Amino acid sequence: MIDRAGLADFLRGRREALQPEDVGLPRGQRRRTSGLRREEVAALCHMSVDYYSRLERERGPQPSEQMVAAIAQGLHLDRDERDHLFHLAGHRAPARGAGGDHISPGVLRILDRLTDTPAEVVTELGETLRQTPLGVALFGDLAHRQGLARSIGYRWFTDPAARTMQLPEDHEFYSRMYTAGLRGVLAQRGPGSRAARYVDDLLARSAEFRELWALHEVGIRPREIKRYVHPTVGRLDLTCQVLHDPEQAHALLVYTAPPGSESYEKLQLLAVVGEMSEVRS
């Protein structure tokens, strides 16, 4: 059963404890009180201001598990705080362990500060959980995909559009890399896991995947330089730096180019193009 008073108090307390700089927002000059505004939290949680405000005022319907998860992420809660929020909202807390979707506050703080850099947080199965604005401009909005298509490895074998940013001569390598990576996760997680579900579906749908799966390859690592072809700015050669969160089995991927290089200049252009697209939308 939902504890409306407890939920409201907890939300207010967490909102007031967060500062704009904690979540990558500008403080501004007219902020009269510390903490975040309700409209800022609502935007971070991808919900309406009215919906969030009613929760703080002990009103409105019981939030769904999806809504509670969005609030926990928007408020940068750690897993103990997230579990407490679920209990207050009248839901069972998600199972703990590697492979969940909840991003740790530390990783989020780093991501929030990479405003001028393409970056994303992904699961061990290649599911994008969150991107920086320049990450969206580079790869498109990947964080809101649903089902098996959340995984880039799955899309690689089932959606021809997933290959358009890679050079044709790199396709074979990516196919082998994604197959070997999925085999490694399956070995760790075992039957009945999300990895097993991906394998079963791909074996049924992709002849290429079946052929590569039969080779039993493992340990194929990404190349140091990733080559992309963007529809607006063209060829980009980017270095991908990886920060691992072993507790959640997440990785923060940060894409950079040497200052002064052609790819660096194209990233600057892409940042401008992305900002113009946001203004038009």
MOGITA-V773722 format. One record per residue. N is the residue number from 1. SS is DSSP state (H for helix, E for strand, - for the rest). PHI is phi in whole degrees, -180 to 180 (none if undefined). BURIAL is 1 if it has 24 or more other C-alpha atoms within 12 Angstrom, else 0. Layout:
BEGIN
N/SS/PHI/BURIAL
N/SS/PHI/BURIAL
END
This chain:
BEGIN
1/-/none/0
2/-/-70/1
3/-/-101/1
4/H/-63/1
5/H/-66/0
6/H/-65/0
7/H/-63/1
8/H/-61/1
9/H/-63/0
10/H/-66/1
11/H/-63/1
12/H/-62/1
13/H/-63/0
14/H/-70/1
15/H/-64/1
16/H/-73/0
17/H/-81/0
18/-/-85/1
19/-/-103/1
20/H/-53/1
21/H/-68/0
22/H/-68/1
23/H/-120/1
24/-/79/1
25/-/-107/0
26/-/-72/0
27/-/-74/0
28/-/77/0
29/-/-99/0
30/-/-104/0
31/-/-76/0
32/-/-93/0
33/-/-126/0
34/-/-77/0
35/-/91/1
36/-/-90/1
37/-/-82/1
38/H/-61/1
39/H/-68/0
40/H/-71/1
41/H/-65/1
42/H/-59/1
43/H/-66/1
44/H/-65/1
45/-/-93/1
46/-/58/1
47/-/-144/1
48/-/-73/0
49/H/-63/0
50/H/-62/0
51/H/-63/1
52/H/-65/1
53/H/-61/1
54/H/-65/1
55/H/-65/1
56/H/-71/1
57/-/-104/0
58/-/62/1
59/-/-129/0
60/-/85/0
61/-/-73/0
62/-/-65/1
63/-/-68/1
64/-/-71/0
65/H/-60/0
66/H/-64/0
67/H/-66/1
68/H/-63/1
69/H/-63/1
70/H/-66/1
71/H/-65/1
72/H/-59/1
73/H/-72/1
74/H/-63/1
75/-/-87/1
76/-/56/1
77/-/-78/1
78/-/-80/1
79/H/-70/1
80/H/-65/0
81/H/-66/1
82/H/-60/1
83/H/-62/1
84/H/-63/1
85/H/-62/1
86/H/-60/1
87/H/-64/1
88/H/-62/1
89/-/-82/1
90/-/86/0
91/-/-124/1
92/-/-75/0
93/-/-67/1
94/-/-60/1
95/-/-63/0
96/-/-85/0
97/-/126/0
98/-/-65/1
99/-/101/1
100/-/-76/1
101/-/-98/1
102/-/-76/1
103/-/-86/1
104/-/-66/1
105/H/-57/1
106/H/-64/1
107/H/-65/1
108/H/-63/1
109/H/-63/1
110/H/-65/1
111/H/-60/1
112/H/-62/1
113/-/-92/1
114/-/-95/1
115/-/-69/1
116/-/-110/1
117/-/-136/1
118/E/-69/1
119/E/-156/1
120/E/-155/1
121/E/-106/1
122/E/-128/1
123/E/-83/1
124/-/-66/1
125/-/-100/1
126/-/77/1
127/E/-92/1
128/E/-76/1
129/E/-98/1
130/E/-158/1
131/E/-133/1
132/-/-77/1
133/H/-56/1
134/H/-73/1
135/H/-65/1
136/H/-66/1
137/H/-63/1
138/H/-80/1
139/H/-108/1
140/-/88/1
141/-/-80/0
142/-/-101/1
143/-/-75/1
144/-/-105/0
145/-/-72/0
146/-/-123/0
147/H/68/0
148/H/-63/1
149/H/-69/1
150/H/-65/1
151/E/-88/1
152/H/-63/1
153/H/-64/1
154/H/-69/1
155/H/-63/1
156/H/-56/1
157/H/-96/1
158/H/-121/1
159/-/-133/0
160/H/-55/0
161/H/-64/0
162/H/-67/1
163/H/-101/1
164/-/-68/0
165/-/-87/1
166/-/-100/1
167/-/-66/0
168/H/-53/0
169/H/-71/0
170/H/-95/0
171/H/-61/0
172/H/-61/0
173/H/-62/0
174/H/-62/1
175/H/-61/1
176/H/-67/1
177/H/-64/1
178/H/-65/1
179/H/-66/1
180/H/-64/1
181/H/-63/1
182/H/-66/1
183/H/-63/1
184/H/-65/1
185/H/-67/1
186/H/-61/1
187/H/-62/0
188/H/-77/0
189/H/-93/0
190/-/82/0
191/-/-59/0
192/-/84/0
193/-/-84/0
194/H/-62/1
195/H/-61/1
196/H/-63/0
197/H/-65/1
198/H/-62/1
199/H/-61/1
200/H/-60/0
201/H/-68/0
202/H/-69/1
203/H/-61/0
204/H/-80/0
205/H/-106/0
206/-/-125/1
207/H/-66/0
208/H/-62/0
209/H/-63/1
210/H/-60/0
211/H/-64/0
212/H/-71/1
213/H/-62/1
214/-/-69/0
215/-/-79/0
216/-/59/0
217/-/-78/0
218/-/-139/0
219/-/71/0
220/-/-85/0
221/-/-91/0
222/-/-62/0
223/-/-73/0
224/-/-63/0
225/E/-108/0
226/E/-99/1
227/E/-107/1
228/E/-126/1
229/E/-124/1
230/E/-88/1
231/-/-65/0
232/-/-101/0
233/-/-104/1
234/E/85/0
235/E/-68/1
236/E/-133/1
237/E/-110/1
238/E/-124/1
239/E/-90/1
240/E/-109/1
241/E/-92/0
242/E/-123/0
243/E/-116/0
244/E/-96/0
245/E/-111/1
246/-/-64/0
247/-/-66/0
248/-/-102/1
249/-/57/1
250/E/-104/1
251/E/-135/1
252/E/-97/1
253/E/-104/1
254/E/-122/1
255/E/-105/1
256/E/-135/1
257/-/-137/1
258/-/-60/0
259/-/-55/0
260/-/90/0
261/-/-76/0
262/H/-62/0
263/H/-66/1
264/H/-63/1
265/H/-63/0
266/H/-70/1
267/H/-65/1
268/H/-63/1
269/H/-64/0
270/H/-64/1
271/H/-63/1
272/H/-67/0
273/H/-61/0
274/H/-64/1
275/H/-65/0
276/H/-66/0
277/H/-66/0
278/H/-65/0
279/H/-64/0
280/H/-67/0
281/-/-78/0
END
